[in-house]
Amino acid sequence: MAYSALTVKPVTVRIGAEISGIDLSKPLSNLQRQELNDALMEHQVIFFRDQNLDHEAHKALGRAFGDLVIHTGVKGLDNHPEIVAIHADGASKYVAGENWHSDLTCNEIPPMGSILYLPIVPEVGGDTMFASMYAAYDALSPRMKQYLEGLTAVHDGEHVYRPLTDDPNKRFPCSVHPVIRTHPVTKRKGIFVNASYTTQIVGVSKDESDGILNFLYKHCANPNFHVRFRWQPNSVAFWDNRCTQHLAVWDYFPQVRSGFRVTVAGEKPM
């Protein structure tokens, strides 16, 4: 694909590209917005260096691609509820996103994508890994594709977020989505179950469900489907939640890794 307003450099053959020639703190032109969207559709996750986003600019960037979603599991910033702080330091007992997942698939309408801005990163470590669910689906055998077509699975936020709250009345989303999802823009098929949220394939025994899900989780962990992003201060990652999974590598304790994320609204999976 040709780009005139951006420079787009693929990071791997299957997933990921670095974007340069743009200042994300400024309002996007129609052409910039279209080409960023095109790059996201082509590469599934796009990366930017040397950006300086305050909260308003971060929200404006997200809104260029859709409405912003209030996170259903984690409280946003006091004056910016659309923004979730992503922070880890020497006092942290865990970090967000240590397991392979797609953001908020427990929601009835999972988000289209997420935009993470990290102004503070460790000197070494703290990478984020992204996996292409297109590539993972394409690598399945025809018989496995046939078996999975039409199946649905339960995605539950309860076990993910209950340990993070002291409010016994707090309720978290639980939804049913197709195991194989067709992307609404590219029309490509991808695997849409993940180890963080998915608990059960509907309509089969627990043993069969566990066996198929564990196979898919192992399959999606194949490094041939992945790209690994090495953060630098003031980097940005923007990923398409509908066709990727990601994992935050916590190999930098007790160093600090800190920033902010907005989440862009999506559509009901088909």
Backbone as CSV, one residue per row, in Angstrom:
resi,resn,N_x,N_y,N_z,CA_x,CA_y,CA_z,C_x,C_y,C_z
1,MET,0.845,-1.200,0.000,0.000,0.000,0.000,0.881,1.251,0.000
2,ALA,0.538,2.253,-0.813,1.315,3.486,-0.911,0.788,4.516,0.079
3,TYR,1.709,5.241,0.711,1.363,6.277,1.677,2.061,7.572,1.281
4,SER,1.336,8.691,1.382,1.922,9.984,1.031,2.087,10.896,2.230
5,ALA,1.278,10.708,3.282,1.343,11.578,4.458,2.174,10.969,5.579
6,LEU,2.590,9.701,5.449,3.304,8.985,6.495,4.435,8.175,5.877
7,THR,5.372,7.784,6.722,6.342,6.763,6.352,6.019,5.520,7.164
8,VAL,5.791,4.398,6.497,5.361,3.156,7.135,6.415,2.092,6.861
9,LYS,7.039,1.583,7.940,8.090,0.580,7.824,7.659,-0.692,8.539
10,PRO,7.330,-1.756,7.813,6.946,-3.003,8.473,8.051,-3.519,9.390
11,VAL,7.636,-4.111,10.512,8.588,-4.676,11.467,8.753,-6.170,11.238
12,THR,7.658,-6.872,10.922,7.734,-8.274,10.516,6.849,-8.447,9.296
13,VAL,6.920,-9.631,8.685,6.125,-9.905,7.495,4.644,-9.951,7.836
14,ARG,4.300,-10.503,9.012,2.902,-10.768,9.328,2.223,-9.678,10.145
15,ILE,2.965,-8.945,10.981,2.315,-8.017,11.905,3.297,-6.934,12.338
16,GLY,2.764,-5.701,12.446,3.517,-4.609,13.036,4.208,-3.711,12.030
17,ALA,4.119,-2.389,12.273,4.838,-1.418,11.457,5.151,-0.191,12.301
18,GLU,6.312,0.409,12.049,6.666,1.682,12.678,6.289,2.820,11.740
19,ILE,5.651,3.839,12.338,5.171,4.996,11.584,6.011,6.205,11.954
20,SER,6.455,6.942,10.975,7.187,8.193,11.211,6.640,9.283,10.305
21,GLY,7.079,10.508,10.572,6.624,11.633,9.767,5.315,12.223,10.216
22,ILE,4.988,12.041,11.503,3.727,12.565,12.018,3.881,12.940,13.481
23,ASP,3.245,14.033,13.878,3.199,14.480,15.267,1.795,14.213,15.792
24,LEU,1.668,13.219,16.655,0.349,12.809,17.130,-0.264,13.790,18.113
25,SER,0.507,14.749,18.594,-0.047,15.744,19.522,-0.865,16.804,18.800
26,LYS,-0.773,16.841,17.479,-1.503,17.820,16.688,-2.719,17.165,16.034
27,PRO,-3.766,17.956,15.761,-4.945,17.380,15.088,-4.558,16.729,13.769
28,LEU,-5.145,15.590,13.489,-4.842,14.872,12.261,-5.599,15.470,11.086
29,SER,-4.918,15.574,9.959,-5.632,15.924,8.730,-6.445,14.719,8.286
30,ASN,-7.366,14.935,7.373,-8.167,13.821,6.858,-7.285,12.757,6.217
31,LEU,-6.253,13.197,5.503,-5.352,12.253,4.850,-4.536,11.481,5.876
32,GLN,-4.022,12.172,6.893,-3.267,11.484,7.938,-4.130,10.450,8.658
33,ARG,-5.348,10.853,8.959,-6.232,9.936,9.658,-6.540,8.708,8.797
34,GLN,-6.796,8.926,7.527,-7.099,7.817,6.635,-5.893,6.887,6.478
35,GLU,-4.707,7.460,6.332,-3.526,6.622,6.133,-3.134,5.891,7.411
36,LEU,-3.360,6.500,8.571,-3.126,5.777,9.823,-4.086,4.594,9.940
37,ASN,-5.328,4.826,9.577,-6.298,3.738,9.606,-5.920,2.641,8.601
38,ASP,-5.477,3.044,7.419,-5.049,2.065,6.422,-3.867,1.243,6.939
39,ALA,-2.914,1.923,7.577,-1.738,1.227,8.112,-2.134,0.260,9.220
40,LEU,-3.091,0.673,10.048,-3.566,-0.211,11.115,-4.256,-1.428,10.528
41,MET,-5.078,-1.234,9.502,-5.759,-2.363,8.882,-4.748,-3.307,8.214
42,GLU,-3.702,-2.758,7.647,-2.716,-3.581,6.951,-1.789,-4.316,7.917
43,HIS,-1.388,-3.655,9.011,-0.332,-4.196,9.881,-0.822,-4.600,11.273
44,GLN,-2.054,-4.266,11.633,-2.718,-4.708,12.863,-2.256,-3.986,14.126
45,VAL,-0.981,-3.615,14.201,-0.491,-2.773,15.288,0.560,-1.846,14.704
46,ILE,0.478,-0.566,15.082,1.420,0.424,14.555,2.099,1.147,15.716
47,PHE,3.366,1.500,15.505,4.214,2.045,16.563,4.756,3.420,16.154
48,PHE,4.933,4.268,17.152,5.411,5.629,16.932,6.495,5.943,17.967
49,ARG,7.480,6.736,17.573,8.542,7.169,18.470,8.466,8.685,18.680
50,ASP,9.054,9.121,19.792,9.280,10.558,20.050,8.000,11.382,19.941
51,GLN,6.964,10.941,20.645,5.709,11.672,20.703,5.548,12.293,22.090
52,ASN,4.846,13.402,22.162,4.592,14.076,23.445,3.098,14.360,23.542
53,LEU,2.390,13.497,24.258,0.941,13.591,24.342,0.517,13.981,25.751
54,ASP,-0.160,15.135,25.887,-0.852,15.374,27.146,-2.190,14.629,27.083
55,HIS,-2.951,14.689,28.172,-4.176,13.883,28.225,-5.187,14.297,27.160
56,GLU,-5.301,15.579,26.913,-6.270,16.037,25.915,-5.869,15.592,24.509
57,ALA,-4.579,15.677,24.208,-4.123,15.247,22.888,-4.286,13.739,22.722
58,HIS,-4.051,13.000,23.793,-4.213,11.545,23.765,-5.672,11.177,23.477
59,LYS,-6.596,11.836,24.151,-8.017,11.573,23.916,-8.431,11.993,22.510
60,ALA,-7.915,13.126,22.056,-8.261,13.580,20.702,-7.772,12.585,19.651
61,LEU,-6.597,12.012,19.868,-6.080,11.013,18.945,-7.012,9.804,18.901
62,GLY,-7.418,9.325,20.064,-8.330,8.193,20.097,-9.656,8.491,19.427
63,ARG,-10.191,9.685,19.681,-11.497,10.044,19.126,-11.461,10.213,17.613
64,ALA,-10.274,10.372,17.045,-10.176,10.435,15.591,-10.578,9.114,14.944
65,PHE,-10.621,8.030,15.767,-10.925,6.707,15.239,-12.199,6.108,15.819
66,GLY,-12.880,6.865,16.679,-14.132,6.387,17.239,-14.369,6.945,18.623
67,ASP,-15.512,6.620,19.198,-15.801,7.031,20.568,-14.836,6.340,21.533
68,LEU,-14.566,7.001,22.658,-13.717,6.400,23.678,-14.569,5.598,24.655
69,VAL,-14.010,4.484,25.123,-14.695,3.564,26.016,-14.191,3.769,27.441
70,ILE,-15.104,3.810,28.406,-14.725,3.792,29.809,-14.423,2.342,30.185
71,HIS,-13.259,2.090,30.727,-12.843,0.732,31.063,-13.808,0.129,32.085
72,THR,-14.281,-1.092,31.840,-15.265,-1.713,32.714,-14.637,-2.451,33.890
73,GLY,-13.319,-2.551,33.921,-12.686,-3.273,35.013,-11.784,-2.443,35.888
74,VAL,-11.252,-1.338,35.347,-10.275,-0.507,36.051,-10.718,0.945,35.990
75,LYS,-10.623,1.637,37.118,-11.028,3.045,37.183,-10.050,3.922,36.404
76,GLY,-10.612,4.869,35.652,-9.788,5.820,34.936,-9.289,6.938,35.829
77,LEU,-8.567,7.885,35.239,-8.061,9.032,35.991,-9.230,9.886,36.475
78,ASP,-9.037,10.560,37.604,-10.122,11.323,38.214,-10.738,12.344,37.267
79,ASN,-9.913,13.094,36.572,-10.428,14.135,35.681,-10.488,13.696,34.218
80,HIS,-10.065,12.473,33.976,-10.065,11.940,32.608,-10.468,10.469,32.689
81,PRO,-11.738,10.181,32.890,-12.158,8.783,33.102,-11.917,7.887,31.896
82,GLU,-11.706,8.471,30.723,-11.448,7.668,29.529,-10.004,7.139,29.494
83,ILE,-9.155,7.675,30.374,-7.731,7.321,30.375,-7.428,6.428,31.566
84,VAL,-6.777,5.305,31.307,-6.337,4.391,32.359,-4.828,4.518,32.521
85,ALA,-4.379,4.656,33.767,-2.948,4.698,34.042,-2.369,3.284,33.961
86,ILE,-1.239,3.162,33.284,-0.500,1.903,33.204,0.825,2.147,33.911
87,HIS,0.983,1.579,35.112,2.141,1.929,35.933,2.645,0.709,36.697
88,ALA,3.953,0.545,36.725,4.586,-0.483,37.541,5.909,0.062,38.072
89,ASP,6.220,-0.308,39.317,7.477,0.119,39.931,7.921,-0.931,40.939
90,GLY,8.843,-0.559,41.822,9.387,-1.507,42.783,8.401,-1.989,43.817
91,ALA,7.269,-1.302,43.956,6.247,-1.717,44.919,5.152,-2.562,44.276
92,SER,5.192,-2.759,42.982,4.119,-3.467,42.275,4.142,-4.958,42.600
93,LYS,2.966,-5.523,42.827,2.804,-6.956,43.049,2.430,-7.683,41.756
94,TYR,1.976,-6.959,40.778,1.605,-7.510,39.478,1.641,-6.361,38.477
95,VAL,1.556,-6.679,37.205,1.401,-5.646,36.180,0.229,-6.022,35.289
96,ALA,-0.370,-5.016,34.678,-1.495,-5.262,33.776,-1.004,-5.968,32.522
97,GLY,-1.748,-6.986,32.098,-1.493,-7.599,30.810,-0.357,-8.588,30.747
98,GLU,-0.078,-9.285,31.860,1.014,-10.263,31.849,0.684,-11.514,31.047
99,ASN,-0.606,-11.762,30.788,-1.015,-12.934,30.020,-1.499,-12.504,28.639
100,TRP,-1.422,-13.406,27.674,-1.928,-13.110,26.342,-3.423,-12.787,26.412
101,HIS,-3.816,-11.686,25.798,-5.213,-11.279,25.851,-5.524,-10.290,24.740
102,SER,-6.817,-10.117,24.515,-7.373,-9.054,23.699,-8.171,-8.194,24.661
103,ASP,-8.050,-6.884,24.587,-8.612,-6.015,25.617,-10.127,-6.146,25.721
104,LEU,-10.578,-6.368,26.965,-11.996,-6.276,27.332,-12.913,-7.097,26.432
105,THR,-12.488,-8.306,26.097,-13.392,-9.171,25.327,-14.568,-9.644,26.172
106,CYS,-14.518,-9.380,27.487,-15.677,-9.667,28.337,-16.847,-8.730,28.050
107,ASN,-16.570,-7.570,27.450,-17.639,-6.628,27.135,-18.553,-7.181,26.040
108,GLU,-19.833,-6.816,26.108,-20.751,-7.222,25.042,-20.279,-6.701,23.695
109,ILE,-19.747,-5.476,23.705,-19.154,-4.894,22.496,-17.692,-4.589,22.816
110,PRO,-16.780,-5.498,22.515,-15.361,-5.261,22.809,-14.818,-4.085,22.009
111,PRO,-13.768,-3.455,22.508,-13.221,-2.281,21.820,-12.601,-2.601,20.476
112,MET,-12.616,-1.593,19.611,-11.915,-1.701,18.338,-10.415,-1.751,18.559
113,GLY,-9.926,-0.848,19.406,-8.483,-0.787,19.591,-8.095,-0.016,20.825
114,SER,-6.805,0.009,21.081,-6.255,0.717,22.233,-5.021,1.486,21.793
115,ILE,-4.796,2.631,22.454,-3.627,3.469,22.161,-2.883,3.690,23.471
116,LEU,-1.692,3.110,23.577,-0.875,3.189,24.787,0.294,4.134,24.560
117,TYR,0.451,5.084,25.481,1.540,6.068,25.440,2.380,5.890,26.695
118,LEU,3.677,5.629,26.523,4.569,5.409,27.664,5.698,6.441,27.646
119,PRO,5.572,7.497,28.443,6.665,8.460,28.532,7.837,7.970,29.371
120,ILE,7.586,7.008,30.290,8.634,6.501,31.184,8.751,4.995,30.996
121,VAL,9.929,4.544,30.618,10.163,3.120,30.415,11.490,2.739,31.059
122,PRO,11.662,1.471,31.414,12.937,1.030,31.978,14.059,1.121,30.956
123,GLU,15.288,1.160,31.452,16.428,1.220,30.542,16.488,-0.020,29.657
124,VAL,16.153,-1.160,30.234,16.148,-2.420,29.499,14.899,-3.199,29.905
125,GLY,14.245,-3.827,28.945,13.079,-4.646,29.258,11.784,-3.874,29.130
126,GLY,10.680,-4.533,29.507,9.363,-3.918,29.443,8.743,-3.925,28.071
127,ASP,9.194,-4.827,27.193,8.625,-4.907,25.847,7.165,-5.341,25.905
128,THR,6.441,-5.064,24.824,5.107,-5.622,24.626,5.147,-6.509,23.388
129,MET,4.585,-7.716,23.527,4.493,-8.652,22.407,3.080,-8.625,21.841
130,PHE,2.977,-8.662,20.526,1.689,-8.684,19.839,1.637,-9.898,18.922
131,ALA,0.455,-10.524,18.848,0.261,-11.709,18.029,-0.846,-11.469,17.016
132,SER,-0.623,-11.884,15.785,-1.614,-11.751,14.722,-2.582,-12.925,14.772
133,MET,-3.839,-12.637,15.026,-4.851,-13.686,15.020,-5.264,-14.066,13.601
134,TYR,-4.953,-13.215,12.608,-5.097,-13.627,11.216,-4.120,-14.765,10.913
135,ALA,-2.846,-14.527,11.243,-1.818,-15.522,10.948,-2.099,-16.825,11.692
136,ALA,-2.560,-16.702,12.939,-2.869,-17.898,13.716,-4.013,-18.677,13.075
137,TYR,-5.040,-17.985,12.615,-6.160,-18.667,11.946,-5.709,-19.299,10.633
138,ASP,-4.954,-18.559,9.846,-4.529,-19.068,8.539,-3.701,-20.344,8.667
139,ALA,-2.993,-20.508,9.789,-2.126,-21.669,9.979,-2.873,-22.906,10.456
140,LEU,-4.156,-22.774,10.808,-4.948,-23.937,11.217,-5.225,-24.846,10.016
141,SER,-5.419,-26.112,10.290,-5.783,-27.048,9.230,-7.210,-26.770,8.761
142,PRO,-7.552,-27.140,7.532,-8.932,-26.962,7.073,-9.949,-27.656,7.973
143,ARG,-9.631,-28.842,8.493,-10.576,-29.541,9.365,-10.779,-28.799,10.682
144,MET,-9.707,-28.217,11.242,-9.868,-27.459,12.489,-10.666,-26.182,12.232
145,LYS,-10.427,-25.516,11.131,-11.221,-24.336,10.782,-12.700,-24.693,10.688
146,GLN,-12.971,-25.818,10.045,-14.361,-26.251,9.886,-14.995,-26.531,11.239
147,TYR,-14.253,-27.169,12.145,-14.780,-27.470,13.484,-15.096,-26.188,14.254
148,LEU,-14.217,-25.197,14.179,-14.361,-23.986,14.979,-15.434,-23.043,14.437
149,GLU,-15.698,-23.093,13.135,-16.685,-22.192,12.546,-18.053,-22.397,13.207
150,GLY,-18.663,-21.312,13.627,-19.989,-21.374,14.233,-19.982,-21.564,15.736
151,LEU,-18.831,-21.937,16.317,-18.765,-22.073,17.771,-18.706,-20.703,18.431
152,THR,-19.215,-20.627,19.662,-19.118,-19.409,20.466,-18.455,-19.749,21.794
153,ALA,-17.988,-18.732,22.486,-17.294,-18.947,23.754,-17.640,-17.842,24.740
154,VAL,-17.569,-18.172,26.017,-17.841,-17.236,27.101,-16.565,-16.464,27.432
155,HIS,-16.708,-15.135,27.548,-15.613,-14.250,27.965,-16.067,-13.555,29.245
156,ASP,-15.355,-13.772,30.342,-15.797,-13.316,31.665,-14.741,-12.419,32.309
157,GLY,-15.182,-11.250,32.803,-14.272,-10.340,33.479,-14.160,-10.560,34.977
158,GLU,-15.008,-11.430,35.534,-15.075,-11.594,36.991,-13.730,-12.009,37.591
159,HIS,-13.153,-13.077,37.083,-11.917,-13.589,37.670,-10.723,-12.677,37.379
160,VAL,-10.840,-11.830,36.358,-9.756,-10.922,36.010,-9.717,-9.724,36.950
161,TYR,-10.906,-9.151,37.238,-10.953,-7.879,37.953,-11.393,-7.963,39.408
162,ARG,-12.006,-9.090,39.820,-12.435,-9.205,41.215,-11.285,-8.998,42.200
163,PRO,-10.083,-9.543,41.945,-8.993,-9.326,42.900,-8.542,-7.873,43.031
164,LEU,-8.994,-7.024,42.102,-8.535,-5.630,42.105,-9.493,-4.693,42.828
165,THR,-10.606,-5.207,43.349,-11.586,-4.335,43.997,-11.977,-4.857,45.368
166,ASP,-12.301,-3.919,46.262,-12.823,-4.268,47.587,-14.337,-4.128,47.644
167,ASP,-14.947,-3.760,46.519,-16.389,-3.532,46.482,-17.105,-4.840,46.149
168,PRO,-17.787,-5.447,47.124,-18.460,-6.727,46.853,-19.653,-6.595,45.911
169,ASN,-20.145,-5.381,45.708,-21.298,-5.155,44.832,-20.899,-4.860,43.382
170,LYS,-19.628,-4.703,43.152,-19.159,-4.427,41.803,-19.394,-5.631,40.916
171,ARG,-19.951,-5.424,39.729,-20.191,-6.491,38.782,-19.384,-6.246,37.505
172,PHE,-18.889,-7.332,36.940,-18.047,-7.229,35.752,-18.720,-7.937,34.577
173,PRO,-18.474,-7.474,33.348,-19.173,-8.031,32.194,-18.823,-9.492,31.936
174,CYS,-19.785,-10.196,31.368,-19.588,-11.566,30.895,-20.384,-11.687,29.602
175,SER,-19.736,-12.074,28.525,-20.381,-12.070,27.205,-20.000,-13.314,26.423
176,VAL,-20.780,-13.583,25.379,-20.527,-14.707,24.489,-20.192,-14.169,23.099
177,HIS,-19.062,-14.650,22.541,-18.609,-14.179,21.225,-18.217,-15.372,20.357
178,PRO,-18.200,-15.179,19.037,-17.750,-16.259,18.151,-16.283,-16.610,18.385
179,VAL,-15.969,-17.879,18.254,-14.580,-18.328,18.398,-13.741,-17.839,17.227
180,ILE,-14.325,-17.817,16.051,-13.667,-17.277,14.853,-14.407,-16.005,14.456
181,ARG,-13.676,-14.914,14.436,-14.289,-13.606,14.164,-13.893,-13.119,12.775
182,THR,-14.854,-12.544,12.067,-14.577,-11.904,10.787,-14.411,-10.404,11.014
183,HIS,-13.270,-9.882,10.611,-12.984,-8.461,10.817,-13.948,-7.617,9.993
184,PRO,-14.559,-6.583,10.581,-15.581,-5.819,9.863,-15.043,-4.994,8.706
185,VAL,-13.759,-4.707,8.693,-13.182,-3.888,7.622,-12.452,-4.744,6.600
186,THR,-11.505,-5.557,7.067,-10.685,-6.331,6.138,-11.381,-7.596,5.647
187,LYS,-12.414,-8.033,6.386,-13.155,-9.269,6.104,-12.289,-10.522,6.284
188,ARG,-11.119,-10.383,6.875,-10.276,-11.538,7.164,-10.752,-12.207,8.454
189,LYS,-10.539,-13.520,8.550,-10.929,-14.257,9.739,-9.757,-14.374,10.701
190,GLY,-10.099,-14.356,12.008,-9.081,-14.502,13.032,-9.629,-15.226,14.239
191,ILE,-8.745,-15.795,15.025,-9.124,-16.470,16.263,-9.501,-15.415,17.294
192,PHE,-10.631,-15.631,17.990,-11.105,-14.626,18.938,-11.420,-15.266,20.292
193,VAL,-10.463,-16.025,20.817,-10.492,-16.476,22.211,-9.128,-16.162,22.801
194,ASN,-9.072,-15.927,24.105,-7.792,-15.599,24.731,-7.748,-16.125,26.150
195,ALA,-6.538,-16.386,26.621,-6.342,-17.059,27.901,-6.766,-16.223,29.092
196,SER,-6.855,-14.913,28.948,-7.210,-14.063,30.092,-8.705,-14.070,30.373
197,TYR,-9.524,-13.959,29.340,-10.960,-13.779,29.534,-11.804,-15.012,29.199
198,THR,-11.398,-15.810,28.221,-12.263,-16.887,27.738,-12.272,-18.054,28.719
199,THR,-13.463,-18.514,29.092,-13.586,-19.563,30.105,-14.199,-20.853,29.589
200,GLN,-14.983,-20.801,28.505,-15.720,-22.003,28.095,-16.212,-21.848,26.669
201,ILE,-16.068,-22.895,25.877,-16.742,-22.959,24.583,-18.165,-23.447,24.830
202,VAL,-19.123,-22.756,24.243,-20.533,-23.057,24.468,-20.934,-24.315,23.701
203,GLY,-21.724,-25.181,24.389,-22.339,-26.307,23.700,-21.505,-27.560,23.606
204,VAL,-20.345,-27.593,24.272,-19.530,-28.804,24.321,-19.177,-29.083,25.774
205,SER,-18.684,-30.287,26.055,-18.323,-30.632,27.427,-17.136,-29.801,27.901
206,LYS,-16.968,-29.735,29.220,-15.848,-28.982,29.779,-14.517,-29.563,29.318
207,ASP,-14.409,-30.877,29.277,-13.156,-31.491,28.838,-12.840,-31.127,27.393
208,GLU,-13.863,-31.186,26.521,-13.638,-30.820,25.119,-13.306,-29.341,24.999
209,SER,-14.030,-28.501,25.740,-13.765,-27.070,25.724,-12.340,-26.766,26.174
210,ASP,-11.946,-27.366,27.301,-10.597,-27.112,27.818,-9.536,-27.576,26.823
211,GLY,-9.773,-28.730,26.199,-8.800,-29.245,25.251,-8.636,-28.340,24.034
212,ILE,-9.753,-27.877,23.483,-9.691,-27.003,22.304,-9.097,-25.638,22.664
213,LEU,-9.543,-25.060,23.783,-9.016,-23.753,24.170,-7.519,-23.819,24.449
214,ASN,-7.080,-24.859,25.160,-5.650,-24.972,25.454,-4.835,-25.153,24.176
215,PHE,-5.392,-25.899,23.215,-4.719,-26.015,21.924,-4.595,-24.657,21.250
216,LEU,-5.693,-23.889,21.240,-5.670,-22.585,20.573,-4.725,-21.617,21.267
217,TYR,-4.695,-21.635,22.603,-3.783,-20.737,23.321,-2.330,-21.068,22.979
218,LYS,-2.001,-22.354,22.972,-0.639,-22.756,22.614,-0.335,-22.392,21.165
219,HIS,-1.299,-22.612,20.297,-1.132,-22.290,18.874,-0.864,-20.801,18.681
220,CYS,-1.631,-19.948,19.361,-1.477,-18.496,19.203,-0.168,-17.976,19.797
221,ALA,0.456,-18.769,20.674,1.731,-18.376,21.279,2.930,-18.657,20.376
222,ASN,2.684,-19.185,19.171,3.756,-19.453,18.214,4.451,-18.144,17.836
223,PRO,5.767,-18.034,18.038,6.454,-16.766,17.746,6.426,-16.359,16.282
224,ASN,6.099,-17.282,15.385,5.996,-16.923,13.976,4.836,-15.971,13.693
225,PHE,3.919,-15.844,14.656,2.779,-14.944,14.496,3.005,-13.610,15.205
226,HIS,4.179,-13.375,15.771,4.376,-12.286,16.725,5.273,-11.164,16.209
227,VAL,5.124,-10.011,16.865,6.091,-8.927,16.798,6.328,-8.462,18.225
228,ARG,7.570,-8.080,18.520,7.939,-7.634,19.865,8.394,-6.188,19.787
229,PHE,7.703,-5.319,20.506,7.983,-3.882,20.452,8.843,-3.475,21.639
230,ARG,10.022,-2.934,21.334,10.916,-2.421,22.367,10.622,-0.936,22.567
231,TRP,10.084,-0.633,23.720,9.704,0.739,24.030,10.920,1.634,24.229
232,GLN,10.751,2.883,23.851,11.652,3.976,24.212,10.793,5.055,24.861
233,PRO,11.384,5.978,25.638,10.561,7.031,26.237,9.748,7.771,25.176
234,ASN,8.462,8.010,25.494,7.549,8.750,24.620,7.171,7.989,23.355
235,SER,7.131,6.680,23.462,6.640,5.863,22.347,5.137,5.634,22.485
236,VAL,4.517,5.296,21.362,3.085,5.017,21.306,2.863,3.718,20.529
237,ALA,1.949,2.896,21.020,1.482,1.726,20.268,-0.026,1.814,20.109
238,PHE,-0.509,1.546,18.908,-1.934,1.568,18.584,-2.256,0.225,17.935
239,TRP,-3.062,-0.594,18.633,-3.349,-1.928,18.101,-4.834,-2.123,17.853
240,ASP,-5.112,-2.991,16.871,-6.474,-3.382,16.507,-6.848,-4.582,17.370
241,ASN,-7.753,-4.366,18.296,-8.145,-5.391,19.261,-8.912,-6.542,18.618
242,ARG,-9.409,-6.335,17.421,-10.259,-7.323,16.755,-9.466,-8.436,16.091
243,CYS,-8.162,-8.230,15.906,-7.364,-9.217,15.173,-5.994,-9.454,15.795
244,THR,-5.787,-8.980,17.030,-4.506,-9.188,17.705,-4.735,-9.625,19.146
245,GLN,-3.698,-10.194,19.728,-3.563,-10.328,21.168,-2.234,-9.705,21.563
246,HIS,-2.086,-9.393,22.847,-0.824,-8.822,23.291,-0.498,-9.277,24.705
247,LEU,0.768,-9.115,25.059,1.276,-9.525,26.359,2.350,-8.545,26.785
248,ALA,2.232,-8.032,28.019,3.225,-7.115,28.578,4.279,-7.920,29.339
249,VAL,5.531,-7.809,28.934,6.608,-8.580,29.549,7.115,-7.843,30.794
250,TRP,6.991,-8.495,31.951,7.424,-7.873,33.218,8.786,-8.438,33.604
251,ASP,9.806,-7.933,32.933,11.166,-8.396,33.175,12.064,-7.264,33.683
252,TYR,11.453,-6.201,34.192,12.209,-5.001,34.538,12.105,-4.620,36.010
253,PHE,11.445,-5.436,36.838,11.333,-5.137,38.271,12.731,-4.912,38.859
254,PRO,12.943,-3.868,39.680,11.981,-2.907,40.231,11.956,-1.564,39.485
255,GLN,12.381,-1.532,38.242,12.386,-0.282,37.496,10.949,0.193,37.218
256,VAL,10.840,1.455,36.794,9.537,2.071,36.559,9.181,2.000,35.077
257,ARG,7.946,1.661,34.830,7.356,1.711,33.486,5.986,2.349,33.667
258,SER,5.770,3.519,33.031,4.579,4.291,33.387,4.046,5.062,32.185
259,GLY,2.726,5.049,32.055,2.093,5.795,30.985,0.587,5.703,31.050
260,PHE,-0.063,5.883,29.903,-1.519,6.019,29.862,-2.082,5.360,28.607
261,ARG,-3.338,4.904,28.732,-3.980,4.222,27.617,-5.405,4.715,27.443
262,VAL,-5.814,4.908,26.190,-7.221,5.124,25.862,-7.702,3.948,25.036
263,THR,-9.013,3.715,25.084,-9.619,2.577,24.409,-10.710,3.084,23.472
264,VAL,-10.672,2.619,22.234,-11.572,3.098,21.186,-12.695,2.070,20.984
265,ALA,-13.920,2.572,20.932,-15.095,1.706,20.838,-15.100,0.891,19.544
266,GLY,-15.684,-0.306,19.639,-15.756,-1.190,18.481,-17.193,-1.546,18.134
267,GLU,-17.377,-2.783,17.667,-18.677,-3.252,17.252,-18.822,-4.711,17.710
268,LYS,-20.056,-5.188,17.719,-20.306,-6.552,18.169,-19.613,-7.535,17.231
269,PRO,-18.846,-8.489,17.793,-18.119,-9.449,16.941,-19.055,-10.293,16.090
270,MET,-18.643,-10.534,14.859,-19.416,-11.356,13.919,-18.503,-12.450,13.383
